Amino acid sequence: MTKSIYAFSGDPITYGHVDVVERAAKLFDEVIVGIGANPEKKYLFSLEERTEMAKNALAKFKNVKVVSFDGLLVDYVYENCIDFIIKGVRNNKDFDYETELHAVGQSQRPIETMLLLAKPELRYVSSSTVKAIQKEYGDLTKYVPLNVKQKLEEKLSGQYLLGIAGGAGSGKSYVSKKFEELNHQKRIEIHLVDLDKIGHKILGEWNEPLYAKIREQIVENFGEEVKLADGFINRKTLGEVVFNDEQKWNKLDEIMREPIMRGFKKEIYGKKGLILVEGAIMIEKNWTNLLNHNIVLISADEQSRQRRLNERGWTEERIKQVITRQATDSEKEKKLRTAIEKDNCGRAFYVNNSDTSNNIEEIFEEVRGHFKIWMSLRNYLTD
């Protein structure tokens, strides 16, 4: 049985590291991932945090074991009867550095080193890069696993992202406001972000060249009748054009997806605390990774939903059309759970928001416990 070790600081682990581990796992019977501690290096995350993130990110590889260690790598290799040291190499600088380390290691203990070259698309992924991106609230989904993305958001930005999802009339805004009230009682900072309202701003408010270009694309695809005299979009007319046409609906989603994501980053820039993000169809449109699959799924009985939609002035025909078009609560739950399991990250919270009873306060306490939010946010509130 051949055994290898891939050692790195993991501050934090990235998809570059994950790729090296995956390839090594195909070559060796057992791969040990060693998260090292260098007393002369200043880390963002503690050794325990770095080890836990690596375990979470690599849990799907059955012949991989994650350990933490200190001291010389070659001594750990010797004591644990390991056959090979694995090194990931991205560029010439890495190659020269690893060559020197190999020579030093050989002077202490004879041990073979295997170099695995980084894939071209991962060559520029590094722990320092992802930290720099997060400091400017960039998109990390292509750089690190979601559990790492969440930890970076918490550690560097003081943000805890939570989605609020549910069908028409379930009471998403009501639950968000109740959470906000409970947060004020607990002295915890909170911010509300509505993805639908971001879409509205793109269509009828923001003047940056990007959003003007998006509106032009919408007119090109859906006709001059959706365009207002000032160049903005008539949302009611656009809705009538796309609502009953699946192909047009999907095209609109394709056009709006990236601008909404940019608008979302714009809305949360510099904010600290619990960020509640409302989105009617975030689960159906596979947007939950933006929130690390931490989602409050709201349901309500049919009578409650019907009453609320009637109070909005919706006709019976419109209510039927919208509810029929949206996924059922069970379909949303199934899709969310599949995403959580796939990425080994996230949690579903279930709020029953019927007129006769609700469990909002109970779920709010579960959210706080999940994020360990009281202790984490206390420092920000006293700065």
C-alpha positions in Angstrom: 0.0 0.0 0.0 1.5 3.3 -1.1 1.0 6.4 1.1 1.7 10.0 0.3 1.4 13.4 2.0 0.4 16.7 0.6 1.3 19.5 3.1 0.3 23.1 3.0 -0.9 25.8 5.4 -4.5 25.9 4.2 -5.0 29.5 5.1 -7.4 28.9 3.5 -7.7 25.8 1.3 -8.6 26.6 -2.3 -9.8 24.7 -5.4 -6.1 24.6 -6.4 -5.4 22.5 -3.3 -8.5 20.4 -3.8 -7.4 19.6 -7.4 -4.0 18.4 -6.3 -5.6 16.2 -3.6 -8.1 14.7 -6.1 -5.3 13.8 -8.5 -3.1 12.4 -5.8 -6.0 10.3 -4.5 -6.1 8.5 -7.9 -2.4 7.7 -7.7 -2.0 6.5 -4.1 -3.8 4.1 -1.8 -3.8 6.7 0.9 -3.3 10.5 0.8 -2.6 12.4 4.0 -3.3 16.1 3.9 -1.1 17.8 6.4 -2.1 21.3 7.6 1.1 22.8 9.0 1.9 25.3 11.6 4.9 27.7 11.0 5.6 29.7 14.2 7.1 32.5 12.1 4.1 32.9 9.8 1.0 35.0 10.7 -2.2 33.2 9.8 -5.7 34.5 9.2 -7.3 31.3 10.6 -6.2 29.3 13.6 -4.8 25.8 13.1 -8.1 24.3 14.2 -10.0 26.4 11.7 -7.7 25.6 8.8 -7.9 21.9 9.6 -11.7 21.9 9.9 -12.1 23.8 6.6 -9.8 21.3 4.8 -11.7 18.3 6.3 -15.0 19.8 5.1 -13.7 20.5 1.6 -12.1 17.1 1.1 -14.7 14.9 2.8 -15.8 13.4 -0.5 -12.4 11.6 -1.0 -12.6 8.4 0.8 -8.8 7.6 0.8 -7.9 11.1 2.1 -7.2 11.9 5.7 -6.6 15.5 7.0 -4.3 16.0 10.0 -2.5 19.0 11.6 1.1 18.8 12.5 4.1 20.9 13.6 7.8 20.5 13.2 9.7 19.4 10.1 7.6 17.7 7.4 10.3 15.1 6.7 10.2 14.1 10.4 6.5 13.6 10.2 6.9 11.6 7.0 9.6 9.4 8.7 7.5 8.7 11.9 4.4 7.8 9.9 6.1 5.6 7.2 5.0 7.8 4.3 6.4 6.9 0.8 6.0 10.2 -1.1 5.7 13.9 -0.5 3.3 15.6 -3.0 3.8 19.2 -4.1 1.6 21.4 -6.2 3.5 23.7 -8.7 1.8 26.7 -10.4 4.8 28.4 -12.0 8.6 28.7 -12.2 8.8 30.4 -8.8 7.0 27.5 -7.2 9.2 25.0 -9.0 12.4 26.7 -7.8 11.1 26.9 -4.2 10.0 23.3 -4.1 13.3 22.1 -5.6 15.2 23.9 -2.8 12.8 22.4 -0.1 13.4 19.0 -1.6 17.1 19.4 -1.3 16.9 20.6 2.3 14.6 17.7 3.1 16.9 15.2 1.5 19.7 16.4 3.8 17.5 15.5 6.8 15.7 12.4 5.6 15.8 10.7 2.2 12.2 10.9 0.8 10.9 11.1 -2.7 9.0 14.2 -3.8 6.4 14.2 -6.6 5.4 17.4 -8.3 1.9 17.9 -9.8 1.6 20.8 -12.2 -1.4 23.1 -11.6 -4.1 23.0 -14.3 -4.0 26.2 -16.4 -7.3 27.5 -15.1 -6.1 27.1 -11.5 -2.6 28.5 -11.9 -3.5 31.9 -10.4 -5.6 30.6 -7.5 -3.8 31.1 -4.2 -4.8 31.6 -0.6 -3.5 35.2 -0.7 -5.5 35.9 -3.8 -8.8 34.7 -2.3 -8.3 36.9 0.8 -7.6 39.9 -1.4 -10.8 39.2 -3.4 -12.9 38.9 -0.3 -11.6 42.2 1.1 -13.2 43.8 -1.9 -16.4 41.7 -1.7 -15.6 39.9 -5.0 -17.0 36.5 -6.2 -15.1 33.6 -4.6 -17.3 30.7 -6.0 -14.7 29.8 -8.6 -11.8 29.9 -6.2 -12.8 28.1 -3.0 -15.4 25.6 -1.7 -18.5 27.2 -0.2 -17.6 26.4 3.4 -14.3 28.4 2.9 -16.2 31.2 1.2 -18.5 31.5 4.2 -15.6 31.5 6.6 -13.8 34.3 4.7 -17.0 36.4 4.6 -17.3 36.0 8.4 -13.6 36.5 9.2 -12.7 39.4 6.8 -16.1 41.1 6.2 -18.1 40.3 9.3 -20.9 39.1 7.1 -23.4 36.3 7.7 -25.4 35.7 4.5 -28.9 34.1 4.9 -31.5 33.7 2.1 -35.2 34.1 2.6 -37.2 32.1 0.1 -40.8 31.0 -0.4 -43.7 31.0 -2.8 -46.0 33.9 -3.5 -48.0 34.9 -0.4 -45.8 33.0 2.0 -44.7 36.2 3.7 -41.0 36.6 2.9 -40.9 40.3 3.7 -42.9 39.8 6.9 -40.4 37.2 8.1 -37.5 39.4 7.2 -39.0 42.3 9.2 -39.7 40.1 12.2 -36.1 38.9 12.1 -35.0 42.5 12.0 -37.2 43.3 15.1 -35.7 40.4 17.0 -32.2 41.4 15.9 -32.8 44.9 17.4 -34.0 43.3 20.6 -30.8 41.3 20.7 -28.6 44.2 19.7 -27.3 42.4 16.6 -26.7 44.4 13.3 -28.9 43.4 10.3 -29.4 44.4 6.7 -32.2 43.5 4.3 -31.5 43.0 0.6 -34.2 42.1 -1.9 -32.9 40.5 -5.2 -36.2 41.4 -6.9 -35.7 45.1 -6.0 -32.1 44.9 -7.4 -33.7 43.7 -10.6 -36.1 46.7 -10.5 -33.2 49.1 -10.1 -31.4 47.6 -13.1 -34.5 48.0 -15.2 -35.6 51.4 -14.0 -33.1 53.3 -11.9 -29.3 52.6 -12.2 -27.6 54.6 -14.9 -24.1 53.0 -15.1 -23.2 51.9 -18.6 -23.5 48.2 -17.7 -27.2 48.5 -16.8 -28.0 50.7 -19.8 -26.4 48.0 -22.0 -28.6 45.3 -20.2 -31.7 47.3 -20.9 -30.7 47.5 -24.6 -30.4 43.7 -24.6 -33.8 43.4 -23.2 -35.3 45.6 -25.8 -33.5 43.7 -28.6 -34.9 40.4 -27.3 -38.4 41.3 -26.2 -39.4 44.3 -28.5 -39.6 48.0 -28.4 -42.9 47.9 -26.5 -41.1 47.1 -23.3 -39.0 50.3 -23.5 -40.1 53.6 -21.8 -39.4 57.0 -23.3 -36.5 57.6 -20.9 -34.8 54.4 -21.9 -35.8 52.4 -18.8 -38.0 49.3 -19.0 -41.7 49.0 -18.4 -41.7 46.1 -16.0 -45.4 45.4 -16.3 -45.2 45.1 -20.1 -42.1 43.0 -19.9 -43.8 40.7 -17.4 -46.7 40.2 -19.8 -44.3 39.3 -22.6 -42.3 36.7 -20.7 -44.7 35.3 -18.1 -46.3 32.5 -20.1 -43.4 31.8 -22.3 -40.8 29.5 -20.7 -38.2 30.2 -23.4 -38.5 34.0 -23.0 -38.5 33.7 -19.2 -35.2 31.7 -19.3 -33.7 34.2 -21.8 -34.6 37.1 -19.4 -33.0 35.2 -16.5 -29.9 34.6 -18.6 -29.6 38.4 -19.3 -30.3 39.5 -15.8 -28.3 36.9 -13.7 -24.8 38.5 -13.7 -26.0 42.1 -13.4 -28.1 41.1 -10.4 -25.1 39.3 -8.9 -23.1 42.5 -9.4 -25.9 44.6 -7.9 -26.0 42.3 -4.9 -22.3 42.8 -4.2 -22.9 46.5 -4.6 -25.7 46.5 -2.0 -23.7 44.6 0.6 -20.4 46.3 0.2 -19.1 47.5 3.6 -22.0 46.2 5.5 -21.4 44.0 8.6 -23.7 41.6 10.4 -26.6 39.4 9.4 -27.4 40.0 5.7 -31.0 38.8 4.9 -31.4 38.2 1.2 -35.0 37.9 -0.2 -35.5 36.1 -3.4 -38.8 34.6 -4.7 -37.2 32.0 -7.0 -33.6 31.8 -5.7 -33.8 28.1 -5.2 -35.4 27.4 -8.6 -32.7 29.5 -10.3 -29.8 27.9 -8.5 -28.7 31.1 -6.7 -28.4 29.6 -3.3 -24.6 29.1 -3.6 -24.4 32.9 -3.4 -25.6 32.5 0.2 -23.6 29.3 0.9 -26.9 27.4 0.8 -28.0 28.9 4.1 -31.7 29.4 3.4 -34.9 30.1 5.4 -37.6 28.3 3.5 -41.0 29.9 4.3 -44.3 28.1 3.9 -47.9 29.0 4.7 -51.2 27.2 4.3 -53.3 27.9 1.2 -55.9 30.0 3.0 -53.2 32.4 4.3 -51.5 32.8 1.0 -54.8 33.3 -0.8 -55.8 36.1 1.6 -52.5 37.9 1.3 -52.5 37.8 -2.5 -56.1 39.0 -2.6 -55.1 42.0 -0.4 -52.4 42.9 -3.0 -55.2 43.2 -5.5 -54.3 40.1 -7.4 -57.0 38.4 -9.5 -57.9 34.8 -9.0 -56.4 34.0 -12.5 -53.1 35.7 -11.7 -52.9 33.9 -8.3 -53.4 30.6 -10.0 -50.9 31.4 -12.8 -48.1 32.4 -10.4 -48.6 29.6 -7.9 -48.7 27.1 -10.7 -45.5 28.4 -12.2 -43.6 28.4 -9.0 -42.1 25.2 -7.5 -43.9 23.6 -4.6 -42.5 23.8 -1.1 -41.5 20.1 -1.3 -39.8 20.7 -4.6 -37.9 23.7 -3.2 -36.8 21.6 -0.2 -35.6 18.7 -2.3 -33.5 21.0 -4.5 -32.0 22.9 -1.6 -31.1 19.7 0.2 -29.5 18.3 -2.9 -27.3 21.5 -3.2 -26.4 21.3 0.5 -25.3 17.7 0.2 -23.4 18.3 -3.1 -21.3 21.2 -1.7 -21.2 19.9 1.9 -22.2 23.4 3.1 -25.3 25.2 4.2 -28.4 24.6 6.3 -32.2 24.8 5.6 -34.4 26.5 8.2 -38.1 26.0 8.0 -40.6 28.7 8.9 -44.3 28.1 9.0 -45.8 31.5 8.5 -49.6 30.8 8.4 -52.0 33.3 9.8 -53.0 31.1 12.7 -49.5 30.4 14.0 -45.8 30.8 13.2 -42.4 29.7 14.6 -40.4 32.7 13.5 -38.8 33.5 16.9 -37.8 29.8 17.3 -36.1 29.8 13.9 -34.4 33.1 14.5 -32.7 31.5 17.6 -31.7 28.5 15.4 -30.1 31.0 12.9 -28.1 32.7 15.7 -26.9 29.3 16.9 -25.9 28.2 13.4 -23.8 31.2 12.7 -22.7 31.6 16.4 -23.7 35.1 15.7 -23.9 36.7 19.1 -20.3 36.3 20.1 -19.0 36.9 16.6 -20.8 40.3 16.1 -20.3 41.7 19.6 -16.9 43.2 18.7 -18.3 45.0 15.6 -21.1 46.5 17.8 -18.6 48.0 20.3 -16.0 49.3 17.8 
